[in-house]
Amino acid sequence: IQITFNSSKISYEKLLDVFFSEHSPLYRASAQYRSAIWFHNEAQRAAAENKIQRLQDKISTLICTDLEKASVWFDAEEYHQVRAKTFKVSVAELGPSFSF
Protein backbone atom coordinates (compact mmCIF):
# COMPACT_ATOMS: atom_id res chain seq x y z
CA ILE A 1 0.00 0.00 0.00
CA GLN A 2 1.32 3.43 -0.81
CA ILE A 3 0.04 6.14 1.53
CA THR A 4 0.04 9.86 0.81
CA PHE A 5 -0.46 11.87 3.97
CA ASN A 6 -0.51 15.42 5.28
CA SER A 7 2.15 15.64 8.00
CA SER A 8 0.39 18.63 9.59
CA LYS A 9 -2.57 16.31 10.29
CA ILE A 10 -0.88 13.02 11.17
CA SER A 11 2.74 12.28 11.95
CA TYR A 12 4.89 9.77 10.13
CA GLU A 13 5.52 8.15 13.52
CA LYS A 14 1.76 7.58 13.94
CA LEU A 15 1.67 5.97 10.48
CA LEU A 16 4.49 3.67 11.59
CA ASP A 17 2.46 2.75 14.68
CA VAL A 18 -0.50 1.82 12.46
CA PHE A 19 1.75 -0.08 10.06
CA PHE A 20 3.21 -2.27 12.79
CA SER A 21 -0.16 -2.79 14.49
CA GLU A 22 -1.75 -4.00 11.23
CA HIS A 23 0.59 -6.88 10.38
CA SER A 24 3.26 -9.16 11.76
CA PRO A 25 6.80 -8.17 10.75
CA LEU A 26 8.20 -11.32 12.34
CA TYR A 27 8.56 -13.63 9.38
CA ARG A 28 10.51 -13.48 6.15
CA ALA A 29 8.07 -13.83 3.24
CA SER A 30 8.60 -13.94 -0.49
CA ALA A 31 9.33 -10.60 -2.14
CA GLN A 32 5.76 -9.75 -3.05
CA TYR A 33 4.44 -10.46 0.47
CA ARG A 34 7.28 -9.15 2.58
CA SER A 35 7.06 -6.55 5.30
CA ALA A 36 8.68 -3.41 3.91
CA ILE A 37 8.79 0.34 4.29
CA TRP A 38 9.81 2.51 1.37
CA PHE A 39 10.99 5.85 2.69
CA HIS A 40 11.07 9.12 0.73
CA ASN A 41 13.68 11.01 2.74
CA GLU A 42 16.26 10.59 5.47
CA ALA A 43 13.87 11.72 8.22
CA GLN A 44 11.46 8.92 7.30
CA ARG A 45 14.33 6.42 7.11
CA ALA A 46 15.57 7.44 10.56
CA ALA A 47 12.07 7.31 12.07
CA ALA A 48 11.43 3.84 10.63
CA GLU A 49 14.81 2.54 11.83
CA ASN A 50 14.11 3.97 15.29
CA LYS A 51 10.65 2.37 15.43
CA ILE A 52 12.01 -1.00 14.34
CA GLN A 53 14.78 -0.82 16.93
CA ARG A 54 12.33 0.11 19.72
CA LEU A 55 10.14 -2.86 18.77
CA GLN A 56 13.15 -5.16 18.45
CA ASP A 57 14.31 -4.18 21.95
CA LYS A 58 11.01 -5.54 23.32
CA ILE A 59 11.08 -8.98 21.69
CA SER A 60 13.58 -11.75 20.99
CA THR A 61 12.24 -12.69 17.53
CA LEU A 62 13.92 -10.91 14.63
CA ILE A 63 11.84 -8.19 12.97
CA CYS A 64 12.04 -8.80 9.22
CA THR A 65 10.78 -5.47 7.88
CA ASP A 66 12.91 -4.24 4.99
CA LEU A 67 13.71 -0.54 4.56
CA GLU A 68 14.26 0.75 1.05
CA LYS A 69 14.42 4.10 -0.68
CA ALA A 70 11.15 4.77 -2.52
CA SER A 71 11.23 4.66 -6.30
CA VAL A 72 8.62 4.11 -8.99
CA TRP A 73 5.42 2.66 -7.50
CA PHE A 74 3.27 0.04 -9.21
CA ASP A 75 -0.14 -0.89 -7.82
CA ALA A 76 -0.79 -4.59 -7.39
CA GLU A 77 -3.33 -6.39 -9.54
CA GLU A 78 -6.97 -5.86 -8.56
CA TYR A 79 -7.28 -9.30 -6.92
CA HIS A 80 -4.58 -8.23 -4.44
CA GLN A 81 -6.44 -5.06 -3.41
CA VAL A 82 -8.51 -6.76 -0.68
CA ARG A 83 -5.82 -6.11 1.94
CA ALA A 84 -5.52 -2.48 0.89
CA LYS A 85 -9.27 -2.01 1.31
CA THR A 86 -9.16 -3.63 4.76
CA PHE A 87 -6.28 -1.37 5.77
CA LYS A 88 -8.13 1.76 4.65
CA VAL A 89 -11.11 0.85 6.79
CA SER A 90 -9.02 0.25 9.90
CA VAL A 91 -6.96 3.45 9.66
CA ALA A 92 -10.14 5.44 9.08
CA GLU A 93 -10.82 4.80 12.76
CA LEU A 94 -7.98 7.21 13.56
CA GLY A 95 -10.40 10.04 12.95
CA PRO A 96 -10.82 12.99 10.63
CA SER A 97 -7.13 13.95 10.76
CA PHE A 98 -6.22 10.89 8.71
CA SER A 99 -6.63 10.81 4.96
CA PHE A 100 -5.17 9.06 1.96
TORNU-733171 format. One line per field, with one value per atom (N, C-alpha, C, CB): residue number from 1; atom name; z, x, y. Coordinates in nm, 2 decimals, always signed. Atoms other than C-alpha are relative to their C-alpha. Glycine has a CB too. Layout:
N
i: [NUM,...] $
at: [CA,...] $
z: [Z,...] $
x: [X,...] $
y: [Y,...] $
END
This chain:
100
i: [1,1,1,1,2,2,2,2,3,3,3,3,4,4,4,4,5,5,5,5,6,6,6,6,7,7,7,7,8,8,8,8,9,9,9,9,10,10,10,10,11,11,11,11,12,12,12,12,13,13,13,13,14,14,14,14,15,15,15,15,16,16,16,16,17,17,17,17,18,18,18,18,19,19,19,19,20,20,20,20,21,21,21,21,22,22,22,22,23,23,23,23,24,24,24,24,25,25,25,25,26,26,26,26,27,27,27,27,28,28,28,28,29,29,29,29,30,30,30,30,31,31,31,31,32,32,32,32,33,33,33,33,34,34,34,34,35,35,35,35,36,36,36,36,37,37,37,37,38,38,38,38,39,39,39,39,40,40,40,40,41,41,41,41,42,42,42,42,43,43,43,43,44,44,44,44,45,45,45,45,46,46,46,46,47,47,47,47,48,48,48,48,49,49,49,49,50,50,50,50,51,51,51,51,52,52,52,52,53,53,53,53,54,54,54,54,55,55,55,55,56,56,56,56,57,57,57,57,58,58,58,58,59,59,59,59,60,60,60,60,61,61,61,61,62,62,62,62,63,63,63,63,64,64,64,64,65,65,65,65,66,66,66,66,67,67,67,67,68,68,68,68,69,69,69,69,70,70,70,70,71,71,71,71,72,72,72,72,73,73,73,73,74,74,74,74,75,75,75,75,76,76,76,76,77,77,77,77,78,78,78,78,79,79,79,79,80,80,80,80,81,81,81,81,82,82,82,82,83,83,83,83,84,84,84,84,85,85,85,85,86,86,86,86,87,87,87,87,88,88,88,88,89,89,89,89,90,90,90,90,91,91,91,91,92,92,92,92,93,93,93,93,94,94,94,94,95,95,95,95,96,96,96,96,97,97,97,97,98,98,98,98,99,99,99,99,100,100,100,100] $
at: [N,CA,C,CB,N,CA,C,CB,N,CA,C,CB,N,CA,C,CB,N,CA,C,CB,N,CA,C,CB,N,CA,C,CB,N,CA,C,CB,N,CA,C,CB,N,CA,C,CB,N,CA,C,CB,N,CA,C,CB,N,CA,C,CB,N,CA,C,CB,N,CA,C,CB,N,CA,C,CB,N,CA,C,CB,N,CA,C,CB,N,CA,C,CB,N,CA,C,CB,N,CA,C,CB,N,CA,C,CB,N,CA,C,CB,N,CA,C,CB,N,CA,C,CB,N,CA,C,CB,N,CA,C,CB,N,CA,C,CB,N,CA,C,CB,N,CA,C,CB,N,CA,C,CB,N,CA,C,CB,N,CA,C,CB,N,CA,C,CB,N,CA,C,CB,N,CA,C,CB,N,CA,C,CB,N,CA,C,CB,N,CA,C,CB,N,CA,C,CB,N,CA,C,CB,N,CA,C,CB,N,CA,C,CB,N,CA,C,CB,N,CA,C,CB,N,CA,C,CB,N,CA,C,CB,N,CA,C,CB,N,CA,C,CB,N,CA,C,CB,N,CA,C,CB,N,CA,C,CB,N,CA,C,CB,N,CA,C,CB,N,CA,C,CB,N,CA,C,CB,N,CA,C,CB,N,CA,C,CB,N,CA,C,CB,N,CA,C,CB,N,CA,C,CB,N,CA,C,CB,N,CA,C,CB,N,CA,C,CB,N,CA,C,CB,N,CA,C,CB,N,CA,C,CB,N,CA,C,CB,N,CA,C,CB,N,CA,C,CB,N,CA,C,CB,N,CA,C,CB,N,CA,C,CB,N,CA,C,CB,N,CA,C,CB,N,CA,C,CB,N,CA,C,CB,N,CA,C,CB,N,CA,C,CB,N,CA,C,CB,N,CA,C,CB,N,CA,C,CB,N,CA,C,CB,N,CA,C,CB,N,CA,C,CB,N,CA,C,CB,N,CA,C,CB,N,CA,C,CB,N,CA,C,CB,N,CA,C,CB,N,CA,C,CB,N,CA,C,CB,N,CA,C,CB,N,CA,C,CB,N,CA,C,CB,N,CA,C,CB,N,CA,C,CB,N,CA,C,CB,N,CA,C,CB,N,CA,C,CB] $
z: [+0.00,+0.00,+0.00,+0.12,-0.01,-0.08,+0.06,-0.14,-0.07,+0.15,-0.02,+0.16,+0.01,+0.08,+0.12,-0.14,-0.12,+0.40,+0.01,+0.12,-0.04,+0.53,+0.14,-0.01,-0.13,+0.80,+0.10,-0.03,-0.10,+0.96,+0.07,-0.07,-0.06,+1.03,+0.07,-0.11,-0.07,+1.12,-0.02,-0.06,+0.00,+1.20,-0.07,+0.14,+0.06,+1.01,+0.11,-0.06,-0.11,+1.35,+0.03,+0.13,-0.02,+1.39,-0.11,+0.01,+0.11,+1.05,+0.02,-0.14,-0.03,+1.16,+0.11,+0.05,-0.10,+1.47,-0.06,+0.10,+0.06,+1.25,-0.09,-0.09,+0.08,+1.01,+0.08,-0.07,-0.08,+1.28,+0.08,+0.09,-0.07,+1.45,-0.10,+0.07,+0.10,+1.12,-0.05,-0.11,+0.05,+1.04,+0.09,-0.15,-0.08,+1.18,-0.09,+0.03,+0.06,+1.08,+0.04,+0.02,-0.06,+1.23,-0.08,+0.13,+0.08,+0.94,-0.14,-0.02,+0.13,+0.62,-0.11,-0.02,+0.11,+0.32,-0.13,+0.01,+0.14,-0.05,-0.03,-0.10,+0.03,-0.21,-0.01,-0.13,+0.01,-0.30,+0.12,-0.11,-0.13,+0.05,+0.12,+0.02,-0.11,+0.26,+0.07,-0.05,-0.08,+0.53,-0.04,+0.15,+0.05,+0.39,+0.02,-0.15,+0.00,+0.43,-0.10,+0.14,+0.10,+0.14,+0.04,-0.15,-0.05,+0.27,-0.11,+0.11,+0.11,+0.07,+0.04,-0.02,-0.04,+0.27,+0.13,+0.03,-0.11,+0.55,+0.13,+0.01,-0.12,+0.82,+0.02,+0.01,+0.00,+0.73,+0.02,-0.13,-0.02,+0.71,+0.15,-0.09,-0.14,+1.06,+0.09,+0.03,-0.09,+1.21,-0.01,-0.05,+0.02,+1.06,+0.07,-0.15,-0.06,+1.18,+0.15,-0.04,-0.14,+1.53,+0.05,+0.03,-0.04,+1.54,+0.00,-0.09,+0.01,+1.43,+0.12,-0.13,-0.11,+1.69,+0.14,+0.01,-0.12,+1.97,+0.01,+0.01,-0.01,+1.88,+0.02,-0.13,-0.02,+1.85,+0.14,-0.10,-0.14,+2.20,+0.09,+0.04,-0.08,+2.33,-0.02,-0.02,+0.03,+2.17,-0.04,-0.11,+0.04,+2.10,-0.15,+0.09,+0.14,+1.75,-0.09,-0.03,+0.10,+1.46,-0.08,-0.09,+0.08,+1.30,-0.14,+0.05,+0.14,+0.92,-0.09,-0.05,+0.08,+0.79,-0.08,+0.08,+0.08,+0.50,-0.01,-0.14,+0.02,+0.46,-0.14,+0.11,+0.13,+0.11,-0.05,-0.11,+0.06,-0.07,-0.10,-0.07,+0.09,-0.25,-0.14,+0.04,+0.14,-0.63,-0.07,-0.06,+0.08,-0.90,+0.07,-0.15,-0.07,-0.75,-0.10,+0.10,+0.08,-0.92,+0.09,-0.09,-0.08,-0.78,-0.04,-0.03,+0.02,-0.74,-0.08,+0.14,+0.07,-0.95,+0.08,-0.06,-0.07,-0.86,+0.11,-0.09,-0.10,-0.69,+0.12,-0.07,-0.12,-0.44,+0.08,-0.04,-0.07,-0.34,+0.12,-0.10,-0.12,-0.07,+0.13,+0.01,-0.12,+0.19,+0.01,+0.00,+0.00,+0.09,+0.04,-0.14,-0.04,+0.13,+0.15,-0.08,-0.15,+0.48,+0.08,+0.03,-0.07,+0.58,+0.00,-0.07,+0.01,+0.46,+0.11,-0.14,-0.10,+0.68,+0.14,-0.01,-0.14,+0.99,+0.03,+0.02,-0.04,+0.97,+0.00,-0.10,-0.01,+0.91,+0.14,-0.09,-0.14,+1.28,+0.07,+0.06,-0.07,+1.36,+0.01,-0.08,+0.00,+1.29,-0.12,+0.13,+0.12,+1.06,-0.04,+0.03,+0.03,+1.08,-0.10,+0.12,+0.09,+0.87,-0.14,+0.06,+0.13,+0.50,-0.10,-0.06,+0.10,+0.20,-0.11,-0.06] $
x: [+0.09,+0.00,+0.09,-0.10,-0.07,+0.13,-0.09,+0.05,+0.09,+0.00,+0.06,+0.00,-0.03,+0.00,-0.06,-0.04,+0.06,-0.05,+0.05,+0.04,-0.03,-0.05,+0.06,-0.13,-0.08,+0.22,-0.05,+0.14,+0.05,+0.04,-0.13,-0.03,+0.12,-0.26,+0.03,-0.10,-0.04,-0.09,+0.15,-0.08,-0.14,+0.27,+0.04,+0.06,-0.06,+0.49,+0.01,+0.14,-0.01,+0.55,-0.13,+0.05,+0.13,+0.18,-0.03,-0.12,+0.01,+0.17,+0.08,+0.04,-0.08,+0.45,-0.07,+0.14,+0.07,+0.25,-0.12,-0.06,+0.11,-0.05,+0.06,-0.08,-0.07,+0.18,+0.03,+0.12,-0.04,+0.32,-0.11,+0.11,+0.12,-0.02,-0.08,-0.08,+0.08,-0.17,+0.05,-0.03,-0.06,+0.06,+0.11,+0.05,-0.12,+0.33,+0.12,-0.03,-0.13,+0.68,+0.10,+0.06,-0.09,+0.82,+0.04,-0.06,-0.04,+0.86,+0.04,-0.12,-0.06,+1.05,-0.09,+0.15,+0.09,+0.81,+0.06,-0.14,-0.05,+0.86,-0.01,-0.08,-0.01,+0.93,-0.13,+0.08,+0.12,+0.58,-0.09,-0.08,+0.08,+0.44,+0.08,-0.05,-0.09,+0.73,-0.05,+0.14,+0.02,+0.71,+0.10,+0.00,-0.10,+0.87,-0.06,+0.03,+0.03,+0.88,+0.09,+0.02,-0.08,+0.98,+0.00,-0.06,-0.01,+1.10,+0.03,+0.10,-0.02,+1.11,+0.11,-0.13,-0.11,+1.37,+0.07,-0.06,-0.08,+1.63,-0.08,+0.13,+0.08,+1.39,-0.09,-0.09,+0.08,+1.15,+0.08,-0.08,-0.08,+1.43,+0.04,+0.13,-0.05,+1.56,-0.12,+0.05,+0.11,+1.21,-0.04,-0.12,+0.03,+1.14,+0.11,-0.01,-0.11,+1.48,-0.02,+0.14,+0.02,+1.41,-0.12,-0.02,+0.12,+1.06,+0.04,-0.11,-0.04,+1.20,+0.09,+0.07,-0.09,+1.48,-0.08,+0.11,+0.08,+1.23,-0.08,-0.09,+0.08,+1.01,+0.10,-0.07,-0.09,+1.31,+0.06,+0.12,-0.05,+1.43,-0.10,+0.03,+0.10,+1.10,-0.02,-0.13,+0.02,+1.11,+0.13,-0.11,-0.12,+1.36,-0.01,+0.02,+0.02,+1.22,+0.05,-0.14,-0.05,+1.39,-0.11,+0.10,+0.10,+1.18,+0.06,-0.02,-0.04,+1.20,-0.05,-0.04,+0.05,+1.08,+0.12,-0.08,-0.10,+1.29,-0.02,+0.00,+0.01,+1.37,+0.07,+0.07,-0.06,+1.43,-0.04,-0.05,+0.03,+1.44,-0.11,+0.13,+0.11,+1.12,+0.04,-0.11,-0.02,+1.12,-0.13,+0.10,+0.13,+0.86,-0.09,+0.03,+0.10,+0.54,-0.09,-0.08,+0.09,+0.33,-0.11,+0.07,+0.10,-0.01,-0.01,-0.14,+0.02,-0.08,-0.12,-0.01,+0.11,-0.33,-0.13,+0.01,+0.13,-0.70,-0.03,-0.11,+0.03,-0.73,+0.09,+0.02,-0.08,-0.46,-0.04,+0.15,+0.04,-0.64,-0.09,-0.08,+0.08,-0.85,+0.07,-0.03,-0.08,-0.58,+0.00,+0.14,-0.01,-0.55,-0.14,+0.03,+0.13,-0.93,-0.02,-0.11,+0.01,-0.92,+0.08,+0.05,-0.08,-0.63,-0.06,+0.14,+0.06,-0.81,-0.12,-0.06,+0.11,-1.11,+0.06,-0.09,-0.05,-0.90,+0.07,+0.09,-0.06,-0.70,-0.10,+0.12,+0.10,-1.01,-0.05,-0.12,+0.04,-1.08,+0.09,+0.00,-0.08,-0.80,-0.06,+0.13,+0.07,-1.04,+0.02,+0.04,+0.00,-1.08,+0.14,-0.10,-0.14,-0.71,+0.07,+0.08,-0.07,-0.62,-0.07,+0.00,+0.05,-0.66,+0.10,-0.05,-0.08,-0.52,+0.02,-0.05] $
y: [-0.12,+0.00,+0.12,+0.00,-0.12,+0.34,+0.10,+0.05,-0.09,+0.61,+0.14,-0.03,-0.15,+0.99,+0.06,+0.06,-0.06,+1.19,+0.14,-0.08,-0.14,+1.54,+0.00,+0.09,+0.01,+1.56,+0.11,+0.02,-0.09,+1.86,-0.05,+0.14,+0.06,+1.63,-0.13,-0.02,+0.13,+1.30,-0.02,-0.12,+0.01,+1.23,-0.13,+0.00,+0.12,+0.98,-0.11,+0.03,+0.10,+0.81,-0.06,+0.08,+0.06,+0.76,-0.10,+0.11,+0.09,+0.60,-0.13,+0.06,+0.12,+0.37,-0.09,+0.04,+0.08,+0.27,-0.08,+0.10,+0.07,+0.18,-0.11,+0.10,+0.10,-0.01,-0.12,+0.06,+0.12,-0.23,-0.06,+0.04,+0.06,-0.28,-0.08,+0.11,+0.06,-0.40,-0.13,+0.10,+0.13,-0.69,-0.05,+0.03,+0.06,-0.92,+0.02,-0.14,-0.01,-0.82,-0.10,+0.14,+0.10,-1.13,-0.12,-0.05,+0.11,-1.36,+0.05,-0.10,-0.03,-1.35,-0.06,-0.04,+0.05,-1.38,+0.02,+0.07,-0.03,-1.39,+0.14,-0.09,-0.14,-1.06,+0.07,+0.02,-0.08,-0.97,+0.00,-0.07,+0.00,-1.05,+0.05,-0.13,-0.03,-0.92,+0.13,+0.03,-0.12,-0.66,+0.10,-0.02,-0.10,-0.34,+0.14,-0.03,-0.14,+0.03,+0.07,+0.07,-0.08,+0.25,+0.15,-0.02,-0.14,+0.59,+0.09,+0.01,-0.10,+0.91,+0.10,+0.08,-0.09,+1.10,-0.06,+0.14,+0.05,+1.06,+0.01,+0.08,-0.01,+1.17,-0.12,+0.13,+0.12,+0.89,-0.12,-0.01,+0.12,+0.64,-0.01,+0.01,+0.00,+0.74,-0.03,+0.14,+0.03,+0.73,-0.15,+0.09,+0.15,+0.38,-0.08,-0.03,+0.08,+0.25,+0.01,+0.06,-0.02,+0.40,-0.09,+0.15,+0.07,+0.24,-0.15,+0.03,+0.14,-0.10,-0.04,-0.03,+0.03,-0.08,+0.00,+0.10,+0.00,+0.01,-0.13,+0.12,+0.13,-0.29,-0.11,-0.01,+0.12,-0.52,-0.01,+0.02,+0.00,-0.42,-0.07,+0.14,+0.05,-0.55,-0.15,+0.07,+0.14,-0.90,-0.07,-0.01,+0.07,-1.17,-0.05,-0.12,+0.04,-1.27,+0.11,-0.04,-0.10,-1.09,+0.07,-0.06,-0.07,-0.82,+0.00,+0.15,+0.02,-0.88,+0.11,-0.14,-0.10,-0.55,+0.06,+0.11,-0.06,-0.42,+0.15,-0.07,-0.15,-0.05,+0.02,+0.08,-0.03,+0.07,+0.15,-0.10,-0.13,+0.41,-0.02,+0.06,+0.00,+0.48,+0.03,+0.09,-0.03,+0.47,-0.01,-0.11,+0.01,+0.41,-0.10,-0.04,+0.08,+0.27,-0.07,+0.08,+0.08,+0.00,-0.06,-0.11,+0.06,-0.09,-0.15,+0.07,+0.14,-0.46,-0.02,-0.08,+0.04,-0.64,+0.01,-0.14,-0.02,-0.59,-0.11,+0.01,+0.11,-0.93,+0.01,-0.13,-0.02,-0.82,+0.12,+0.01,-0.12,-0.51,-0.02,+0.09,+0.03,-0.68,+0.05,-0.15,-0.05,-0.61,+0.15,-0.06,-0.14,-0.25,+0.06,+0.05,-0.05,-0.20,-0.02,-0.07,+0.02,-0.36,+0.10,-0.15,-0.09,-0.14,+0.14,+0.01,-0.14,+0.18,+0.01,+0.02,+0.00,+0.08,+0.02,-0.12,-0.01,+0.03,+0.13,-0.12,-0.12,+0.34,+0.12,+0.04,-0.10,+0.54,+0.03,-0.04,-0.01,+0.48,+0.10,-0.13,-0.10,+0.72,+0.14,+0.01,-0.12,+1.00,+0.09,+0.08,-0.09,+1.30,+0.06,+0.11,-0.06,+1.40,-0.10,+0.02,+0.09,+1.09,+0.00,-0.14,+0.01,+1.08,-0.06,+0.14,+0.05,+0.91,+0.10,-0.14] $
END
